[in-house]
Amino acid sequence: MIVRYDRKADILYLRFSEEKPVDTEMVDDDVVVALSRKGEIVSMEIWRAKELILPAFLRYLREIKEVVK
């Protein structure tokens, strides 16, 4: 998997496969997935990543901290 973040555009790019995408779908207003011929997810773009991903990641870290206590 390849992960890349564009700070200027605030877009997180996730690449799951080297397969060439043949179609894209908007999952919601801020998430786009690229699909292979078989309908499998090849890559994903998450727009407004700081706003959407960072809070979820911080919640995850707090949960992990509680479990480790």
C-alpha positions as CSV (number, residue, x, y, z in Angstrom):
1,M,0.0,0.0,0.0
2,I,1.2,3.5,-0.8
3,V,0.1,6.5,1.3
4,R,0.6,10.0,0.2
5,Y,-0.6,13.3,1.6
6,D,-0.9,16.6,-0.3
7,R,-0.7,19.3,2.3
8,K,-1.6,22.1,-0.1
9,A,-4.8,20.4,-1.3
10,D,-5.4,18.5,2.0
11,I,-6.0,15.2,0.2
12,L,-4.9,11.8,1.4
13,Y,-4.1,9.3,-1.3
14,L,-4.2,5.6,-0.6
15,R,-3.1,3.1,-3.3
16,F,-3.9,-0.5,-2.6
17,S,-3.0,-2.2,-5.8
18,E,-0.8,-1.6,-8.9
19,E,-3.8,-2.6,-11.0
20,K,-5.0,0.1,-13.4
21,P,-8.4,1.6,-12.4
22,V,-11.2,1.6,-15.0
23,D,-13.8,3.5,-13.0
24,T,-14.3,5.9,-10.1
25,E,-17.1,6.4,-7.7
26,M,-17.9,9.2,-5.2
27,V,-18.5,7.4,-1.9
28,D,-19.6,10.7,-0.4
29,D,-18.7,14.4,-0.8
30,D,-15.1,13.9,0.3
31,V,-14.2,10.3,-0.7
32,V,-13.5,9.0,-4.2
33,V,-12.6,5.4,-4.9
34,A,-11.0,4.0,-8.1
35,L,-12.2,0.6,-9.1
36,S,-10.6,-2.2,-11.1
37,R,-12.3,-4.1,-13.9
38,K,-13.4,-6.7,-11.2
39,G,-15.0,-3.9,-9.1
40,E,-12.2,-4.0,-6.4
41,I,-10.9,-0.8,-4.9
42,V,-7.6,0.1,-6.4
43,S,-7.1,3.5,-4.7
44,M,-8.9,6.1,-2.6
45,E,-8.8,9.8,-2.2
46,I,-10.0,11.5,1.0
47,W,-10.5,15.2,0.6
48,R,-10.4,17.5,3.7
49,A,-8.3,14.8,5.3
50,K,-7.2,16.9,8.3
51,E,-10.8,17.5,9.2
52,L,-12.0,14.0,8.5
53,I,-9.1,11.7,9.4
54,L,-7.2,13.4,12.2
55,P,-10.2,13.5,14.7
56,A,-10.9,9.8,14.0
57,F,-7.2,8.9,14.5
58,L,-7.0,10.8,17.7
59,R,-10.1,9.0,19.0
60,Y,-8.5,5.7,18.1
61,L,-5.3,6.6,20.0
62,R,-7.4,7.5,23.1
63,E,-9.2,4.2,22.9
64,I,-6.0,2.3,22.6
65,K,-4.6,4.2,25.6
66,E,-7.6,3.1,27.7
67,V,-7.2,-0.5,26.7
68,V,-3.5,-0.6,27.6
69,K,-4.1,0.8,31.1
